[in-house]
Amino acid sequence: MSRGTESLVFHGRVPASQYTAMRAPFQEGDFPGPVKYGYLNVGRVEEGPAQLVGRVVFSLYPHQTRFRVPVGALTPVPDEVPPERAVLAGTVETALNALWDAPPRIGDRIAVVGAGMVGCCAAALLARFPGVRVQLVDVDPAREEVAEALGVAFANPARASADCDLVFHASATEAGLRRSLELLAPEGCVVDLSWYGDQPVTLPLGEFFHSRRLSLRSSQVGAIAPDRRARHTTADRLTLALDLLRDPVFDSLITGESHFDDLPQVMAEIANGALPGLCHRIRYGPR
């Protein structure tokens, strides 16, 4: 489950101006609804080209037990990556694209604000950079355990270390984005990975924003980061994301699983906050 985007779709909060941009691959129906939505899917090829039959593949397809798609819509999962972990490929791809949008440099002081799926994937990738200080920031103290598993420091927003060169914001809240700006050193940059749907956001741009010469830029997985477009395709990026998932540290982001038949109730509980956690898997096979 993509908790943020799928919950916004569930609540009918896709702005009318974004109906086309926010269509998922192979979506059925139109916004605001009813729609068949979703885009993190791992399965096994039953029929198709001989080189793919029996292979575990990742695809961007809504929740469904069986489906038929063009070969080009499939990306083989490396043998070393368990299918259960491969469901994170789309989220790791989002984090990877953000790091392409604002590449860290050795010695950078970096915060990731928002320890959801996207924020944790970004923190996991940043933890691999040498000489970089990485802090995962969230209002939920339970996320400290996840930060420890990822190998990064943790802080609540009030106690987060400031003077950051880069802040990756992924809380999808106005308060989180505001705090991200506050954590920047002069000339620093916030990269916003959040999508707010139809929620308006107000920022203190009349305060320190100009005097510190801060930058705020968006990152969206729908397009390759400009500096990489000449050398990488979206297929390259997804293949790389799956390769990065060889690291078992990402298993710490899987916090629940339910059967496909239970999806209507599970989706409602995720959307209203009754079922907290990070990545919640949906299992499509027999109970």
PyMOL commands that set and color helices and strands:
alter all, ss='L'
color gray80, all
select helices_A, chain A and resi 3-10+16-18+71-73+83-86+89-101+117-126+143-150+157-159+174-182+226-228+234-244+248-253+260-271
alter helices_A, ss='H'
color red, helices_A
select strands_A, chain A and resi 28-29+35-36+41-44+56-59+74-76+109-113+133-137+153-155+164-169+184-192+215-218+254-259+279-283
alter strands_A, ss='S'
color yellow, strands_A
deselect
rebuild
show_as cartoon
